Amino acid sequence: MQHLTDIYLGIDVGSVSTNVVAIDSTGNVLSSVYTRTRGQPIQAIQRGLAECAEQLFLLGPPDSFNVRGVGTTGSARQLASVVAGADVVKNEITAHAVAASHFIPDVSTIIEIGGQDSKIIILRGGIVSDFAMNTVCAAGTGSFLDQQASRLGMAIEDFGPIALKSKNPVRIAGRCTVFAESDMIHKQQMGHAIEDILAGLCEAIVRNYLNNVGRGKDIQPPLVFQGGVAANVGVRAAFEKALGMKVTVPEHFAVMGALGAALLAAEEREHTDKPSAFLGFQATEFNYEARSFECDHCPNTCEIVEILREGSVVARWGSRCLRWEVRTS
């Protein structure tokens, strides 16, 4: 009889990236997928699941894996739970905290900067005691750094290493993306070296983060830096300089939300023999459609979102009174 490997999937769908992670029952990462959402979350989820399956099946035949549970998180977590079939749906704060604590059990502060937003999570004794998010302005997020790297004609991977070469960082206005970009252009026209400008931008990003997202927060070590921007060694160095403490970047920093969702699914499904709600990797082949309409039953005029699979409605949400709510497997 063939031995089955129990695995758990985590799916994190954000505005910029969609991440899928598969772990085994001990929390080891078997598959990790980072893909761009590109404004099409359903297709991104399906693409991420397909890539995850490809990676898994390099480790063993398809029938050797048993998906025991699936967790979803991120801004499109409800949509992901319908497309893939999820057992657990959790917010990003919980997912990131669980993932960070898995690798650094005594973590006290989590800095997370993604493609379009950033957040800070304060933990005490392994429990989230405080948090804050910045979803209004993209200053200092991954998309802003991508834009600046592109404008300067360099790969984003080179941004951090070049910034570390700076001996005299210039001061860049980092409170707003528009001001930061104009200030960078002004500094270039004044003849400042590119590494000094990039280092100045890294420091501006950190200054903006600490003055807004981290304002009034009790930032203590151990400190973990995760999210796509954690790949930038220049920003990491700027955080260490500003805070005067070591900043740890975990191995799977770019997919920690998905990893946390997978760990939460494993915890939820640990003591049950019920089959998972997972629709199977064949969900990548289903035809999904999203549409919406306004309910005129009362003055609230709620916008109702409905998801169709192969032409049949499988989920609806958006009504305050739950009049239209539908959720099927």
Number of C-alpha atoms within 10 A of each C-alpha: 3 6 9 12 14 16 23 29 33 31 33 31 29 24 18 18 23 30 30 31 30 27 21 21 15 10 18 12 17 16 19 22 21 19 16 18 20 13 12 12 21 23 17 23 28 21 21 25 25 19 18 22 17 13 16 18 15 9 12 11 9 14 11 14 18 16 21 24 29 31 33 37 31 25 14 19 22 19 24 25 23 24 27 26 22 25 20 23 21 19 16 23 22 17 26 26 23 24 25 28 18 16 14 16 13 16 23 25 26 27 23 25 23 22 20 20 22 24 21 24 24 23 21 13 10 17 14 16 11 14 16 16 16 18 11 9 13 19 24 30 23 24 18 17 22 18 13 21 17 12 10 13 9 12 11 18 13 13 24 21 16 17 25 19 15 18 11 13 21 21 17 23 21 24 19 14 18 11 14 21 19 13 18 23 13 13 18 14 9 9 8 15 15 19 21 22 24 27 29 25 29 30 27 23 25 24 19 19 24 18 12 15 19 22 13 9 15 12 20 15 16 16 22 23 23 25 25 21 25 23 19 19 20 25 26 21 20 23 23 15 14 12 15 9 14 15 22 19 19 17 10 19 22 25 25 28 37 32 36 32 34 34 30 27 26 27 14 15 19 12 8 9 8 9 11 19 19 21 17 13 16 12 18 20 10 12 13 19 14 14 10 13 12 13 16 10 9 8 7 12 13 17 15 18 17 22 22 17 16 11 10 11 16 17 21 23 20 18 17 13 10 10 13 15 15 13 13 10 13
